[in-house]
Amino acid sequence: MDKRALKREYKEAAVAAGVYRVWNKQRDRSLVGSNVNVNAILNRHRAELRMGAHRNRELQGEWNEIGEDGFVFEVLDTLPASDEPGYDVKGELRVLEELWLERLQPYGERGYNVPPK
């Protein structure tokens, strides 16, 4: 395949919406979130951590202390693509994220998420 074909294929590829986790495997702590482009948000978290500019100071501090090898960036769940009119992908993502937050409880000693009010 030539460069143009590869570039076109990349641009036309379906973008996965889903729930992700940045997992500190050494301390078993997680940051859980969701995004309409789950792979892009994981890349953003990784880049911010590498640059020392992540908005979650606690996560950044542990990254600086432990190093990149102590963390795993993973997709926990994805939503199936839908052409259905009126499909609310953001609403579905919120529900899916809440399920994972309830399951993993990534708050306090277990994670970096802010506990619900």
N, C-alpha and C positions, 0 to 999 in steps of 0.2 A: 504494500500500500504506500502511496506517496504521501508527502506531508499534508497536502491539501485535503485528501480524503480522511486522514487521521484527525485533522483539525475539525472537519465537518462532523465526523462521527462523535467526537468529544462534545461539540456544541449541541448535538441533537440527542445526546444520551439523557435518559430520564434521571431526574434529581430525586434522591430518596429523602423523604421527610421522616423524622423519627426521634427517638429518645437516645441519649448518649450518656456515657459516664467517663470521667477522668478519675481513675482509681489509683490511689497510693497503695500499692500492694505491700509495702513494708509495714505500714501502720493500719492497713485495712480501713482507709477513709476514702470517701467518694464525693465528687461533685457531679450531680445529676441535672440534666437539662434536656430541652427539646428544641428543634429547629426545623424549618421547612427544607433546609439543605444540611442534613446531619454531617456529611463528610466535610463540608466547608467550615462548619462551626468547630469541629474537632481540630481541623488545621489551624483555625484562628487561635484556639486555646493553646495549642502546642507552640505556635509562633510567639504569642504573648509571653508564655512562660520562658521560652528560650531567650527572649529579649529582656527579661526581668521586668516586664510591664503589665503583668496580669492584674486585673482589677480586684481579684480576691487575694488580699495580702497574706492571709494565712496559708493558702495553697501555694502562693509564690514563695513564701518563706520555707516551707517544707521541700519544695522543688529545689530551691537553692541549697538546702542542707543535704538532701538525699541524692539529687541528680536525676537526670532523665530516665536512666535505667530502672528507677524505682517506681515508675508510673506506667500505666496502661491506658490507652485511649481506645474506647470501644463503643460500638453501636449496640444498644440493648434491645431495641425493637424498631421496626419501621412500619409505616402505614402503606397499605397497598395503593397503587395509583388509581385514580378514579376520574372518569369523564362525566360523572353524574352532575347535572345542573344543580347549582346551589350547595355543592359539597363544601363543607367548612373545614378545610385541612387544619387551620389553626385551632379551631375548637376541638377537633378530634385529637390533635397533639396534646392539648392541655389535659384532656381526660387520660390519655395514655401516660403522660408524664406523672400525673397524680397517682396512678396505679404503681408506677415504679418508685416514686417517693415514699408511698405507703409501705411498699415491700422492703426497700433498702434502708429507710430511715437515716438518710445521710446528714444528720444534724449533730452538733456538739462533738463528742468524742468519735462519732462514727462518720463525720463528714464535714463538708465545707458549705453546705446549703444553709440558708437562713430558715429557721423553723417557722411553720405557718402560724398565723395569729389566731 
